[in-house]
Amino acid sequence: MKAAMNIQARKLKLVRMIINTDKSSILKKIEDVFRKEKDVDWWDEITEAERQSIEKGLAEADCGKLIPHEEVMKEVKAKYNLK
């Protein structure tokens, strides 16, 4: 809940800063950031190897080749000596 409040406070602070500025160059930069974020798809920013790995994992999941979470956690805890 604290993280949600923190992000809300940051957003309010940014809104105040935007409202109080008369510099069109700053407003243009903000617009550019939003425009860029809107146009960018994370899939296009990852490597081909990452895409292939994700696609392989999805295909395996579709075939039912899944490892239960409990088993994965057991292996991780054993590997890194965690409790």
C-alpha positions as CSV (number, residue, x, y, z in Angstrom):
1,M,0.0,0.0,0.0
2,K,2.9,2.4,0.8
3,A,4.3,1.9,-2.8
4,A,0.9,2.9,-4.2
5,M,0.8,6.1,-2.0
6,N,4.4,6.9,-3.0
7,I,3.6,6.7,-6.7
8,Q,0.5,8.8,-6.2
9,A,2.6,11.4,-4.4
10,R,5.1,11.5,-7.2
11,K,2.4,11.9,-9.8
12,L,0.9,14.8,-7.9
13,K,4.3,16.4,-7.6
14,L,4.9,16.1,-11.3
15,V,1.4,17.5,-12.1
16,R,2.2,20.5,-9.9
17,M,5.5,21.0,-11.7
18,I,3.9,20.8,-15.1
19,I,1.1,23.2,-14.1
20,N,3.7,25.7,-12.7
21,T,6.0,25.7,-15.7
22,D,5.9,28.2,-18.5
23,K,8.7,26.6,-20.4
24,S,7.4,25.0,-23.6
25,S,10.6,23.1,-24.0
26,I,9.9,21.1,-20.8
27,L,6.4,20.4,-21.9
28,K,7.6,19.2,-25.3
29,K,10.1,16.8,-23.6
30,I,7.3,15.4,-21.4
31,E,5.1,14.9,-24.5
32,D,8.0,13.2,-26.2
33,V,8.5,10.8,-23.3
34,F,4.8,9.8,-23.3
35,R,4.7,9.5,-27.1
36,K,7.9,7.3,-27.1
37,E,6.5,5.1,-24.3
38,K,3.2,4.7,-26.1
39,D,5.0,3.6,-29.3
40,V,7.5,1.2,-27.8
41,D,6.6,-2.5,-27.3
42,W,8.8,-4.3,-24.9
43,W,8.8,-7.3,-27.3
44,D,10.7,-5.1,-29.8
45,E,13.3,-4.1,-27.2
46,I,14.4,-7.6,-26.2
47,T,17.0,-9.7,-28.0
48,E,16.1,-12.5,-30.5
49,A,17.5,-15.0,-28.0
50,E,15.1,-13.7,-25.3
51,R,12.2,-13.9,-27.8
52,Q,13.0,-17.4,-28.7
53,S,13.3,-18.4,-25.1
54,I,9.9,-17.0,-24.3
55,E,8.3,-18.6,-27.3
56,K,9.9,-22.0,-26.3
57,G,8.6,-21.6,-22.8
58,L,5.1,-20.8,-24.0
59,A,5.1,-23.8,-26.4
60,E,6.2,-26.0,-23.6
61,A,3.5,-24.7,-21.3
62,D,0.9,-25.2,-24.1
63,C,2.1,-28.9,-24.2
64,G,1.7,-29.2,-20.4
65,K,5.4,-29.3,-19.8
66,L,5.3,-27.3,-16.6
67,I,7.2,-27.5,-13.3
68,P,5.2,-26.8,-10.2
69,H,6.2,-23.7,-8.3
70,E,6.9,-25.7,-5.1
71,E,9.4,-27.8,-7.0
72,V,11.2,-24.8,-8.5
73,M,11.4,-23.2,-5.1
74,K,12.7,-26.4,-3.5
75,E,15.5,-26.5,-6.2
76,V,16.4,-22.8,-5.8
77,K,16.5,-23.1,-2.0
78,A,18.8,-26.2,-2.2
79,K,21.0,-24.6,-4.8
80,Y,21.5,-21.4,-2.8
81,N,21.3,-22.9,0.7
82,L,18.2,-21.0,1.5
83,K,15.7,-21.9,4.3
